[in-house]
């Protein structure tokens, strides 16, 4: 399938990029790319975790394997972690196919050290609650502070396909300041209109990066 862009460790193909056009469901490759781009600037106190790593943290068969494997991420030193959640629990499919296409919904768990909380932002009325609580239990062991779980107030999607775009929009909003009230930031900055604009601006971003890549080669 046609390659479009290599960005960091993320490879985007034409099929991935086309998902940014509504009414398509955004996949893990697009979220991974967007998180990588957000991570390219700003404070190292904030860590945006890739969808595949977040999925592995939740579904790792032996929790004792997590801390050694993730030691390089310095999780206990971070002020904020952003972890995308997918409702796929098919570990075998994920391992063999390299994506989360069997899932049908995305949400975002935000570990916020200043308030010692894990805030679950879900644009579909808590549909991913049980997956978020499973991830919270694992994250609690990794960050060294036993954060409380919060079902955060979240702007709700108006259709069946924008959950991934909401995850991206919420991540972009809360990354701006870990010392702030993240729920208030999300309430103020995320809406169906901002999500619509984000899809379009991400397409423009990919196009711009593609041109830069072409010039370098």
N, C-alpha and C positions, 0 to 999 in steps of 0.2 A: 504494500500500500504506500502511496506517495508520501514521502517525507516532506515536512514543511519547515520545521525549525528544531534545532538542538539548543537548549538553554540550560546550562549547568548539567545536571544529571538527567534532565527531562527531554524526551524526544516526542515531539508532536507530529502527528500525521494528519493528512487532509481530513480524514474522518473525524478526528478529535476536534479540529478547528471548526468544522461545520456544525458541531453541536452547540456552538455559541449563538447560532441563529435560533430564535424561538420558533416553534414550541418544543425544542429538543431538550432532553435531560442531560445535564452536564456530567461528564465522567471524571474519574480520578486523575486522568492525565492532565486535564485542564485545571483542576484544582491544584494539583502538584506544581504545574507551571506557575500559576498565579501566586502560590505561596512562596515559590523560589524567587519570583520577581520581587515580592514584598520584602523578602529576607535580604535582598541585595543592598538595602539601605536601612538606616535607623539603628536603634540601640540593640546591643547584644543581650540585654536583659530580657528581650522578648524572643521566644523561639516558636517558629511556625513549623509544626511537625507534619511530615508528608502523610497523605492518606494511607500508604502502605505500612508505614511505621506505626501509625495510630491503630490500624487494623491488627497488626501483629501484637501490639501491647495488650489489646483487648482479648485476643484469641490464643495467645501463647499458652501451650499446654502446661508448662511448668513456670510459674511466676518467679521462681528463683533464678531463672535464666535472664530475666529482664535487666536487672541492675548492672551485671557485668557487661552485657551486650550494648547497653546504652550509656556506659560510663563516659564516653567521649562527648556526649551532649551536655554534660555538666548540669543536669536537671535541678540539682539542689541549689545551684547558684542563680537560677533564672527567676525573674520577677513575674513573668507571664509565659504560659504555654498555650498555644492554640492547636487543638487537635480535632480534625474532622472525623465525623462518625458516619459510617454507612451501615445500613441494616442487614447487609449480607453477613451470614455466619458460616458460609460455605468455605471453610479454610482450604479444603482440597482443591476446589475450583480456582481460588485465588492463587494458590501455589503453582498450579499447572498452566494457568492462562495469563497470569501477571496483571490482572485488573480486577475491579470490583463490579463487573457488569451485571452480576446477578442481584445486586441490591436495587432497591427502588426508592430510597430516601436518604438524604444527607442532612446532618445537623452539625453543630459545633460545640465542643466543650472547651471552656476557657478557664485554665487555672490562673488565679489572680492572687499572688502572694501577699500583697498589702492588706487584703481583706481575708486572707486564708480561706478562700472559697473556690469551688469549681462550679462555674456557671454554665448551665446547659441552655444554649440558644437553639430553639427548634421552631421553624417557620410553619410546621404542620401540627400545631396543638399537642406537642409532647409525644408525637408518634414514635420517636426514638428513645423514649425515657429509659427503657430497660437496658438498651445498649449503652446509653450514657452512664447509667449507674454502674455497669460492669467496668467501663473504662475508668470512671472515678475511683473505684476500689483499687484498681491497679496503679493509677497515678498517685494516689494517696501514699502508697508504699515507696514510690520513687522520689517524691519531692521532699520528704522528711518533715512534713508539717501537719498531716492529718486534716486536710481542708474539708469544710462542710460542703454538701451538695445543694445547689440552688437551681430550681427551675426558673430560669430568667425570663422576664417579660421580653417577648420577641415579636416584631412585626410579622404578620401572617401572610403567606403567599396566597395569591388569588387564583391559582391554577394548579395543575398537577405536575408541572415540569420545572419550576424555578427554585427548588430547594438548594441545589448546588450553587446557583447564583447568589442566593441569600447567604450561604456559608462564606462565599468570597467577599460579599459586601460587608458582612459583619466583621470578618477578619480584618479587612482594610480599615474599618472604622475603629475597632478597639486597639489596633496596633499603634495608633497615634499617641496613646498615653497610658501607660500602665498605672500611673498614679491617680488616674481619674476614675469617676464612677462609670464603669463600662456599660452598665444597663442604660444609663442616661445617654451615653454617646450613641448607642445602638438606636434608642428611641428617637433621637434627634436626627440621625444621619441615614438610617436605612428605611427604605420604603419601596413599594412596587415600582415607582418611577426611577428611583436610584438604581434598582436592580436592572431595570430595562436599559438604563444608560451604561451600566457596568458591562453588560454583554457587548454592547457596541464598542465601548472604549477598549475592552480586552481584544476584540478583533483588530482595532486600530493599532494597539500595542504590538500584537503579533506581526502585523504587516510591517510596522516600523523596524522591529528587530530582524525580520527577514531581510529587509533592505540593507540594514547594517551588516548582517552576516554575508550578504552577497558582495558588498564592497570589500570586505576583508579577504574574501577568497578570489 
